[in-house]
Amino acid sequence: MIAAAADCGCRLQGINMSRYVLSIDQSTQGTKALLFDEGGALICRTDLPHRQIVNDKGWVEHDLMEIRANTIQTVRNLVEKAGIDKNDIAVLGISNQRETAACWDKITGKPVYNAIVWQCARAAQICKEIEAAGKADMIREKTGLALSPYFSGAKLAWIFQNVEGVSEKAKKGEIAVGTIDSWLVYSLTGGKRFQTDYSNASRTQLFNITDLCWDKDILEIFGIDPSCMAEVTDSDGDYGETDFDGYLDSPIPIRGVMGDSHGALFGQGCLTPGMIKTTYGTGSSIMMNIGEKPVFSPTGEVVTSLAWGMGGKVNYVLEGNINYTGAVVTWMKDDAKLISSAKETEAIARSANPGDHTYLVPAFSGLGAPYWDSDARAAFIGMSRTTGQAELVKAGLDSIAYQITDIVKAMGETASLPIGELRVDGGPTGNAYLMQFQSDLLGIPVRVPDSEELSGIGAAYAAGLSEGIFTDEVFHVLKRSSYLPQMAAEERDEKYAGWKDAVRRVRS
C-alpha cells in the first residue's frame, strides 16, 4: 500500500528509476518532502517541524527563514532516506498552508516580519474598520470571501501599519507580499520568479475571482501597493527552476503549485461539479467543485474560491474553513492534558458514557464558516457531575465532525447539488470513531484513501501531469475504505440540534 511505503521507511536501494516527481507540502505544523515514482505511487516521505511562535495575545507566527531551511533539508533527507540518485528527480510540485501571510524585501530577499499564520486573528480591528466604512459587501462580491481577519489581506495590512519602514519601501517597489507558495518560489529560484497560483491568490481576499486579477480597489482599501503582488500563474504552469541551493547538480522545473486544500481536492480526483472533500489538518477545509462558473452563497455562510487554473481555464469551488479540528486534539494533549497522545482518543471516546451530552465548541480564536464570528470563545457546554476525561475527549472529537457537518449542509443548499459521498484526507482520518461519527452525522458514506498526504499528492499530480510523466490514470492510484451511516435519523437530529444550541450559547 502507498501509506505503508511512506510510514515504514523507503526501500528503493538498488532500484533504478528513471524519473521521480518531488513534492513539498509546507503545512502549518511542518514541512514534508514526498517522492513519487513514474506510476504516481508515493514511495518515500521525510518531514521536519517548525516553531509555532505564539505570544500572550494568542498571535501566531512562523519564521520564514526556518521554513525555507527546512524545505531544503527535507529534500536532502528524502534523497538519503530513499537511496536514490538525486539527479533522477525530474520535477517539483509545491502545496502550502494558504492564508498565512508573508512579506519580504525584494532587494535583500529577507523577510521584514515573521509570517502571520492563518489562525491568527490580530487583524480583527482592521476588518471592523473596513466594515464600518461600508466596504465589506463589495469585497465579498469581488473576492467571494466574507470579510475576515482569517484571510491574508487584513494580515498584510497589519504588517504595513505596524512594521516600521514597510509602507515606505513598498512605495519604492521594494516589498513583496504573498502566501507561503510565493515565498518558496521566490526564495528557491533565487529571486528569479515572483509568482503565485490561482488557488492561493483567491484566498488572500485581494483577488477578483471573476476578472481573475488583483483588485486595485481592494488593494487600496487594505493599503497595499499593487507593485507588491506576485504574478498569478496556472497551477500547472511554469514557476522557474531550483537546485535547492546547489544541492542538485542541475536545476529542476517547478510545475505544480497549489494551496494545500486545493491540492487535496485535485489529488482526491474531485474533478467534476458536486464532488466534495474534507481535509482534516490543524484546521479543516471543506471544498465542493462547482465547475467553471462561480456560485455565491447569498448569506455568506460558505465562500467561493478558485479550485485551480489549468490549461488556461479555472475551476471554482465552494469552501468552508474551520480554525480548530486537528488542533483540538493538540489542545487536549498539550494544554488541557486530557490525553498524552492523539492515538489514545479513539479508545477513550469509545469508553465515554453514551448518555453524556457534553459539547465542546472550539472557538479558541473565534468561529470560521458558516458563522464567521471572530468574537466567539471556546466552551464546554452541557457537562454534568459525572462528566469526566472520557466524555470531554469524546466531545473534542465530536466537535470536529459537527463543524464539518455545518459546512457540508450549507454547501449542498448553496450549490443545489446532491452530495453522494464525502472524500476525506489528513491525519485524523485514521481515527475510526471520528470517521464513523462523521458518516452518521451526514447520513452519507465517508471515503478514506490509503494515504494521508493528499495535499502533497495533488501538487505532485499537477507537476507530473504538466511535465508529461503522469497520465490521467494517476487518479486511480489511491485505494479507499468506506464508512457507512449507522445512526438512526432521530438520534442524529437530536445530537445535531444539541450542537447548534451549544454554538448559540458561545455566541451570546
SETI-766262 format. One record per residue (C-alpha): x, z, y. Coordinates in Angstrom, 2 decimals. Last residue first. Example, Ala and Ser with C-alpha at 12.3 -4.5 7.8 and 13.67 -1.06 7.14 Angstrom:
<atoms>
u 13.67&w 7.14&v -1.06
u 12.30&w 7.80&v -4.50
</atoms>
This chain:
<atoms>
u -24.37&w 23.05&v 35.13
u -22.01&w 20.57&v 33.47
u -20.87&w 22.92&v 30.71
u -24.51&w 23.66&v 29.84
u -25.59&w 20.01&v 29.67
u -22.84&w 19.31&v 27.15
u -24.14&w 22.11&v 24.93
u -27.69&w 20.73&v 25.14
u -26.47&w 17.29&v 24.12
u -24.67&w 18.82&v 21.15
u -27.75&w 20.71&v 20.00
u -29.78&w 17.49&v 20.14
u -27.13&w 15.86&v 17.96
u -27.42&w 18.56&v 15.33
u -31.21&w 18.36&v 15.21
u -31.21&w 14.54&v 15.05
u -28.76&w 14.53&v 12.16
u -30.74&w 17.18&v 10.29
u -33.95&w 15.17&v 10.62
u -32.21&w 11.91&v 9.64
u -30.90&w 13.38&v 6.40
u -27.11&w 13.35&v 6.09
u -25.42&w 11.03&v 3.58
u -24.01&w 8.21&v 5.69
u -21.39&w 6.04&v 3.93
u -17.63&w 6.50&v 4.25
u -15.59&w 3.42&v 3.36
u -12.03&w 2.54&v 2.32
u -10.27&w -0.43&v 3.84
u -7.45&w -2.85&v 2.95
u -5.34&w -4.45&v 5.67
u -3.66&w -7.80&v 5.00
u -6.77&w -9.88&v 5.70
u -6.09&w -10.29&v 9.42
u -2.71&w -11.86&v 8.56
u -4.54&w -14.85&v 7.10
u -4.88&w -16.08&v 10.68
u -1.31&w -17.37&v 10.40
u 1.88&w -15.42&v 11.04
u 5.42&w -16.50&v 11.98
u 4.30&w -19.09&v 14.52
u 5.78&w -17.25&v 17.53
u 2.35&w -16.62&v 19.06
u 0.95&w -15.48&v 15.72
u 3.84&w -13.07&v 15.19
u 3.58&w -11.65&v 18.71
u -0.20&w -11.19&v 18.55
u -0.01&w -9.75&v 15.03
u 2.76&w -7.37&v 16.08
u 0.75&w -6.15&v 19.07
u -2.25&w -5.58&v 16.80
u -0.14&w -3.76&v 14.20
u 1.30&w -1.48&v 16.88
u -2.17&w -0.36&v 17.90
u -3.38&w -0.30&v 14.28
u -0.73&w 2.12&v 13.02
u -2.81&w 4.42&v 10.80
u -2.62&w 2.16&v 7.76
u -4.90&w 1.85&v 4.72
u -7.87&w 0.99&v 6.91
u -10.88&w 3.31&v 7.35
u -14.38&w 1.83&v 7.55
u -17.23&w 4.08&v 8.74
u -20.62&w 3.04&v 7.41
u -23.70&w 3.61&v 9.60
u -26.02&w 6.59&v 10.33
u -24.04&w 7.47&v 13.46
u -24.00&w 11.25&v 12.87
u -23.53&w 10.93&v 9.10
u -20.72&w 8.38&v 9.43
u -18.85&w 10.64&v 11.86
u -19.42&w 13.66&v 9.60
u -17.93&w 11.72&v 6.69
u -14.90&w 10.72&v 8.79
u -14.34&w 14.27&v 10.02
u -14.50&w 15.84&v 6.56
u -12.23&w 13.15&v 5.11
u -9.47&w 13.83&v 7.64
u -7.10&w 10.85&v 7.31
u -8.98&w 9.22&v 10.19
u -7.38&w 11.88&v 12.41
u -4.11&w 9.87&v 12.51
u -5.46&w 6.69&v 14.06
u -7.88&w 3.97&v 13.07
u -11.59&w 3.27&v 12.82
u -13.95&w 0.40&v 12.12
u -17.56&w 1.35&v 12.78
u -20.29&w -0.53&v 10.93
u -23.42&w -2.59&v 11.43
u -23.84&w -2.21&v 15.16
u -26.76&w -4.29&v 16.39
u -26.26&w -5.87&v 19.82
u -28.29&w -5.15&v 22.94
u -24.97&w -4.85&v 24.79
u -25.95&w -1.84&v 26.89
u -28.06&w -0.06&v 24.24
u -25.50&w -0.51&v 21.46
u -22.77&w 0.60&v 23.80
u -24.52&w 3.83&v 24.81
u -25.07&w 4.81&v 21.17
u -21.41&w 4.14&v 20.35
u -20.40&w 6.26&v 23.33
u -22.32&w 9.40&v 22.50
u -21.38&w 9.06&v 18.82
u -17.71&w 9.16&v 19.81
u -18.21&w 12.44&v 21.64
u -20.11&w 13.95&v 18.73
u -17.45&w 12.92&v 16.21
u -14.63&w 14.59&v 18.14
u -16.70&w 17.68&v 18.85
u -17.25&w 18.12&v 15.10
u -13.55&w 18.71&v 14.58
u -13.46&w 21.48&v 17.18
u -16.74&w 22.99&v 15.97
u -15.29&w 23.12&v 12.44
u -12.26&w 24.95&v 13.79
u -14.50&w 27.45&v 15.58
u -16.62&w 27.98&v 12.46
u -13.57&w 28.52&v 10.27
u -11.98&w 31.00&v 12.69
u -15.06&w 33.17&v 13.08
u -18.69&w 33.08&v 14.17
u -20.44&w 36.07&v 12.61
u -21.36&w 37.71&v 15.93
u -22.90&w 34.43&v 17.10
u -21.45&w 31.48&v 18.98
u -23.79&w 28.95&v 20.59
u -21.44&w 27.20&v 23.04
u -17.64&w 27.12&v 23.02
u -16.52&w 25.92&v 26.42
u -14.50&w 23.29&v 28.26
u -14.98&w 22.54&v 31.95
u -16.99&w 19.87&v 33.77
u -15.71&w 18.96&v 37.25
u -14.36&w 15.49&v 36.39
u -17.79&w 14.39&v 35.16
u -17.82&w 10.80&v 33.95
u -20.69&w 11.46&v 31.52
u -20.52&w 8.48&v 29.11
u -17.56&w 8.43&v 29.16
u -14.98&w 10.95&v 30.36
u -15.57&w 14.68&v 30.67
u -13.41&w 17.06&v 32.69
u -9.81&w 18.06&v 32.12
u -10.37&w 20.64&v 29.38
u -13.87&w 19.25&v 28.73
u -13.64&w 19.96&v 25.00
u -17.34&w 20.82&v 24.39
u -17.07&w 23.04&v 21.32
u -20.35&w 23.66&v 19.51
u -21.31&w 26.69&v 17.42
u -24.49&w 26.48&v 15.34
u -23.46&w 28.41&v 12.22
u -25.77&w 27.80&v 9.25
u -23.16&w 25.73&v 7.39
u -20.84&w 28.78&v 7.36
u -17.35&w 27.31&v 7.51
u -15.31&w 26.63&v 4.35
u -15.48&w 22.83&v 4.79
u -14.03&w 23.20&v 8.27
u -11.08&w 25.21&v 6.95
u -10.33&w 22.63&v 4.25
u -10.35&w 19.74&v 6.73
u -8.50&w 21.59&v 9.48
u -5.46&w 22.63&v 7.49
u -3.64&w 19.30&v 7.84
u -3.52&w 19.71&v 11.62
u -1.08&w 22.57&v 11.25
u -0.87&w 26.30&v 12.02
u -4.54&w 26.71&v 12.85
u -6.61&w 28.82&v 15.25
u -3.60&w 29.48&v 17.50
u -5.72&w 28.75&v 20.62
u -2.82&w 27.08&v 22.39
u -0.62&w 25.20&v 19.94
u -2.88&w 24.67&v 16.92
u -6.40&w 24.54&v 18.35
u -5.07&w 22.63&v 21.36
u -3.36&w 20.07&v 19.12
u -6.59&w 19.65&v 17.17
u -8.50&w 19.08&v 20.41
u -5.77&w 16.62&v 21.45
u -6.85&w 14.44&v 18.54
u -10.12&w 14.06&v 20.46
u -9.71&w 15.05&v 24.10
u -9.89&w 12.60&v 27.00
u -12.64&w 10.35&v 25.66
u -12.90&w 6.73&v 26.70
u -15.80&w 4.31&v 26.46
u -15.40&w 0.59&v 26.27
u -17.44&w -2.58&v 26.43
u -15.19&w -5.50&v 25.76
u -14.38&w -8.92&v 27.24
u -12.45&w -11.85&v 25.81
u -10.13&w -14.00&v 27.89
u -9.05&w -17.61&v 27.58
u -5.71&w -19.32&v 28.34
u -4.53&w -19.26&v 24.74
u -5.01&w -15.54&v 24.58
u -6.15&w -13.01&v 27.18
u -7.13&w -9.62&v 25.87
u -10.06&w -7.24&v 25.48
u -10.86&w -7.27&v 29.17
u -12.85&w -4.34&v 30.44
u -16.46&w -3.28&v 30.92
u -17.25&w 0.40&v 31.23
u -19.62&w 2.71&v 29.44
u -22.09&w 5.07&v 31.08
u -22.05&w 3.02&v 34.29
u -25.84&w 3.14&v 34.64
u -26.49&w -0.61&v 34.59
u -23.78&w -1.10&v 31.94
u -22.16&w -4.46&v 32.56
u -21.83&w -7.45&v 30.23
u -18.83&w -9.76&v 30.71
u -18.69&w -13.28&v 29.27
u -16.13&w -14.48&v 26.68
u -17.24&w -12.24&v 23.83
u -18.74&w -8.74&v 23.70
u -16.10&w -7.01&v 21.53
u -17.01&w -3.32&v 21.32
u -14.42&w -0.67&v 22.03
u -14.23&w 3.10&v 21.53
u -11.05&w 4.61&v 22.91
u -10.07&w 8.10&v 21.88
u -7.82&w 10.81&v 23.23
u -4.68&w 12.09&v 21.55
u -5.48&w 9.38&v 19.03
u -8.60&w 8.33&v 17.18
u -9.02&w 4.63&v 17.86
u -12.62&w 3.59&v 17.48
u -13.76&w 0.10&v 16.58
u -16.67&w -2.24&v 17.23
u -17.69&w -5.76&v 16.24
u -20.72&w -6.93&v 18.20
u -19.14&w -10.13&v 19.54
u -16.38&w -11.62&v 17.34
u -12.66&w -10.83&v 17.00
u -12.74&w -7.29&v 15.69
u -9.88&w -8.04&v 13.28
u -8.73&w -4.41&v 13.15
u -5.38&w -5.51&v 14.59
u -7.14&w -7.02&v 17.59
u -9.18&w -3.88&v 18.28
u -6.08&w -1.74&v 17.66
u -4.06&w -3.81&v 20.11
u -6.85&w -3.41&v 22.65
u -6.68&w 0.36&v 22.15
u -2.91&w 0.39&v 22.59
u -2.81&w -1.76&v 25.69
u -1.48&w -5.15&v 24.75
u 1.74&w -7.19&v 24.89
u 2.74&w -9.85&v 22.36
u 5.50&w -12.43&v 22.88
u 8.70&w -10.58&v 23.80
u 11.43&w -13.03&v 22.80
u 14.65&w -11.94&v 21.05
u 18.08&w -11.53&v 22.60
u 21.21&w -12.30&v 20.58
u 23.70&w -9.86&v 19.04
u 21.10&w -7.11&v 19.21
u 22.20&w -3.71&v 20.53
u 23.18&w -5.13&v 23.90
u 20.84&w -3.02&v 26.00
u 17.87&w -3.70&v 23.73
u 18.57&w -7.42&v 23.34
u 15.52&w -8.45&v 25.31
u 13.75&w -11.68&v 26.18
u 11.08&w -12.87&v 28.58
u 7.43&w -11.92&v 28.58
u 5.99&w -15.23&v 27.35
u 2.31&w -15.04&v 26.45
u 0.31&w -13.54&v 23.58
u -1.45&w -11.03&v 25.83
u -1.79&w -13.75&v 28.46
u 0.08&w -12.90&v 31.66
u -0.64&w -10.96&v 34.85
u 2.29&w -10.98&v 37.29
u 3.02&w -7.41&v 38.33
u 1.78&w -5.67&v 41.49
u 3.89&w -4.06&v 44.22
u 3.68&w -7.09&v 46.52
u -0.09&w -6.46&v 46.77
u 0.61&w -3.27&v 48.81
u -1.21&w -0.19&v 47.52
u -3.30&w 1.98&v 49.85
u -6.12&w 2.66&v 47.36
u -8.68&w 0.96&v 49.57
u -6.20&w -1.83&v 50.34
u -5.64&w -2.51&v 46.66
u -9.42&w -2.63&v 46.25
u -9.79&w -5.28&v 48.95
u -6.85&w -7.30&v 47.62
u -8.25&w -7.49&v 44.08
u -5.55&w -8.28&v 41.56
u -6.73&w -11.38&v 39.72
u -9.07&w -12.48&v 36.94
u -11.98&w -13.53&v 39.21
u -14.44&w -11.72&v 36.92
u -12.19&w -8.84&v 35.85
u -11.03&w -8.08&v 39.40
u -8.01&w -5.86&v 38.81
u -7.23&w -2.61&v 40.68
u -9.10&w -0.17&v 38.43
u -5.86&w 0.00&v 36.36
u -7.55&w -0.66&v 33.02
u -8.08&w -4.41&v 33.51
u -4.36&w -4.91&v 34.11
u -3.57&w -3.40&v 30.72
u -5.81&w -5.82&v 28.85
u -4.83&w -8.81&v 30.96
u -1.11&w -8.43&v 30.27
u 1.61&w -7.08&v 32.53
u 4.65&w -8.73&v 34.04
u 7.79&w -8.04&v 36.05
u 10.44&w -10.05&v 34.20
u 14.15&w -10.30&v 34.98
u 14.52&w -6.57&v 35.68
u 16.97&w -6.04&v 32.83
u 14.58&w -7.53&v 30.29
u 14.04&w -4.14&v 28.62
u 13.48&w -2.47&v 32.03
u 10.83&w -4.87&v 33.33
u 9.03&w -5.31&v 30.00
u 9.09&w -1.54&v 29.45
u 7.76&w -0.72&v 32.92
u 5.13&w -3.46&v 32.66
u 3.93&w -2.05&v 29.33
u 3.87&w 1.51&v 30.69
u 1.32&w 0.70&v 33.39
u 2.10&w -0.67&v 36.80
u 3.90&w -0.25&v 40.07
u 6.94&w -1.95&v 41.57
u 8.41&w -0.94&v 44.93
u 10.97&w -2.78&v 47.09
u 8.67&w -5.25&v 48.86
u 9.59&w -3.89&v 52.30
u 6.12&w -2.42&v 52.76
u 6.53&w -0.77&v 49.37
u 9.72&w 0.93&v 50.53
u 7.85&w 2.61&v 53.38
u 4.98&w 3.67&v 51.12
u 7.39&w 5.15&v 48.56
u 9.58&w 7.07&v 51.03
u 8.43&w 10.58&v 50.18
u 6.15&w 10.96&v 47.20
u 2.72&w 12.31&v 48.18
u 0.50&w 9.54&v 49.52
u 2.01&w 6.62&v 47.62
u 2.19&w 8.74&v 44.46
u -1.47&w 9.80&v 44.83
u -2.49&w 6.18&v 45.37
u -0.74&w 5.35&v 42.09
u -2.86&w 7.96&v 40.31
u -6.01&w 6.63&v 42.02
u -5.32&w 3.11&v 40.78
u -4.22&w 4.05&v 37.26
u -7.58&w 5.10&v 35.84
u -8.69&w 8.60&v 34.86
u -9.01&w 9.60&v 38.53
u -12.43&w 7.90&v 38.34
u -14.52&w 5.21&v 40.00
u -16.63&w 3.69&v 37.21
u -14.88&w 0.66&v 35.79
u -16.12&w -2.94&v 35.53
u -13.41&w -3.92&v 38.02
u -15.42&w -5.86&v 40.61
u -18.82&w -4.19&v 40.29
u -17.27&w -0.75&v 39.77
u -15.12&w -1.04&v 42.89
u -18.07&w -2.19&v 44.97
u -20.18&w 0.70&v 43.72
u -17.48&w 3.26&v 44.55
u -16.76&w 2.10&v 48.11
u -19.26&w 4.19&v 50.10
u -16.69&w 6.15&v 52.11
u -17.75&w 9.31&v 50.26
u -16.84&w 7.56&v 47.03
u -13.36&w 6.81&v 48.34
u -12.96&w 10.44&v 49.42
u -14.13&w 11.69&v 46.03
u -11.71&w 9.35&v 44.29
u -8.79&w 10.71&v 46.30
u -9.94&w 14.24&v 45.50
u -9.86&w 13.51&v 41.77
u -6.27&w 12.27&v 41.94
u -4.83&w 15.22&v 40.02
u -6.95&w 14.38&v 36.96
u -4.10&w 13.87&v 34.47
u -5.12&w 12.62&v 31.02
u -3.91&w 9.08&v 31.81
u -0.38&w 10.37&v 32.35
u 1.36&w 10.22&v 35.72
u 4.75&w 8.62&v 35.04
u 7.52&w 10.59&v 36.69
u 8.49&w 9.59&v 40.21
u 10.63&w 7.01&v 42.01
u 11.55&w 5.42&v 38.68
u 14.85&w 3.52&v 38.55
u 15.34&w -0.27&v 38.63
u 17.71&w 0.24&v 41.56
u 16.37&w -2.52&v 43.80
u 12.87&w -2.79&v 42.34
u 12.31&w 0.97&v 42.74
u 9.80&w 2.38&v 40.29
u 6.19&w 3.48&v 39.89
u 4.41&w 4.13&v 36.60
u 0.76&w 5.05&v 35.99
u -0.69&w 6.09&v 32.62
u -3.90&w 4.09&v 32.30
u -2.68&w 2.44&v 29.09
u -0.64&w 4.07&v 26.38
u 1.26&w 1.10&v 25.05
u 1.49&w -1.78&v 22.63
u 4.54&w -4.03&v 22.62
u 5.38&w -7.05&v 20.45
u 8.91&w -8.24&v 19.70
u 10.15&w -11.40&v 17.98
u 12.59&w -12.70&v 15.39
u 14.35&w -9.70&v 13.83
u 16.74&w -11.23&v 11.27
u 19.71&w -10.48&v 13.54
u 19.22&w -6.77&v 12.85
u 20.27&w -7.36&v 9.25
u 18.07&w -4.95&v 7.35
u 18.72&w -1.51&v 5.90
u 15.23&w -0.30&v 6.78
u 16.42&w 3.10&v 8.00
u 19.32&w 1.64&v 10.00
u 17.19&w -1.06&v 11.59
u 14.47&w 1.46&v 12.39
u 16.88&w 3.99&v 13.89
u 18.30&w 1.39&v 16.26
u 14.78&w 0.32&v 17.24
u 13.76&w 3.94&v 17.73
u 16.79&w 4.45&v 19.97
u 15.85&w 1.60&v 22.29
u 12.32&w 2.88&v 22.81
u 13.57&w 6.47&v 23.09
u 15.83&w 5.52&v 26.00
u 12.96&w 3.80&v 27.84
u 10.60&w 6.71&v 27.23
u 13.24&w 9.17&v 28.46
u 13.74&w 7.02&v 31.56
u 10.01&w 7.08&v 32.22
u 9.79&w 10.89&v 32.05
u 6.16&w 11.72&v 31.32
u 3.62&w 13.66&v 33.41
u 0.52&w 15.86&v 33.01
u -0.98&w 17.96&v 35.81
u -2.66&w 21.09&v 34.43
u -2.22&w 22.99&v 37.69
u 0.39&w 25.26&v 36.09
u 2.57&w 22.24&v 35.28
u 2.63&w 19.93&v 32.26
u 5.56&w 17.70&v 31.30
u 4.86&w 16.48&v 27.78
u 8.33&w 15.65&v 26.52
u 8.97&w 12.68&v 24.29
u 8.56&w 12.23&v 20.55
u 10.61&w 9.77&v 18.49
u 9.39&w 7.35&v 15.85
u 10.51&w 5.23&v 12.93
u 8.45&w 2.86&v 10.81
u 9.07&w 0.46&v 7.93
u 7.30&w -2.14&v 5.81
u 4.12&w -3.03&v 7.69
u 2.84&w -6.16&v 5.95
u 2.28&w -9.24&v 8.09
u 3.31&w -11.78&v 5.44
u 6.57&w -12.54&v 7.22
u 7.58&w -8.88&v 7.05
u 6.66&w -6.26&v 9.61
u 8.78&w -3.53&v 11.23
u 7.36&w -0.77&v 13.43
u 9.13&w 1.21&v 16.16
u 7.20&w 4.21&v 17.40
u 7.38&w 6.01&v 20.74
u 5.93&w 9.45&v 21.42
u 2.99&w 11.68&v 22.29
u 1.08&w 9.44&v 24.69
u 1.91&w 6.20&v 22.91
u 4.60&w 3.52&v 23.10
u 3.96&w 1.33&v 20.06
u 6.95&w -1.00&v 19.75
u 6.54&w -3.87&v 17.31
u 9.21&w -5.88&v 15.53
u 8.37&w -9.01&v 13.54
u 10.85&w -9.89&v 10.83
u 12.27&w -13.26&v 9.82
u 14.42&w -14.44&v 6.92
u 14.03&w -11.57&v 4.50
u 16.91&w -10.98&v 2.09
u 16.24&w -7.87&v 0.02
u 19.31&w -5.83&v -0.87
u 18.11&w -2.74&v 0.90
u 14.42&w -3.03&v 1.71
u 13.08&w 0.30&v 0.55
u 11.81&w 1.97&v 3.67
u 10.63&w 5.53&v 3.77
u 7.62&w 7.27&v 2.28
u 5.23&w 7.03&v 5.21
u 5.63&w 3.40&v 6.26
u 5.86&w 1.97&v 2.76
u 2.97&w 4.14&v 1.60
u 0.81&w 3.10&v 4.53
u 1.08&w -0.56&v 3.62
u 0.00&w 0.00&v 0.00
</atoms>
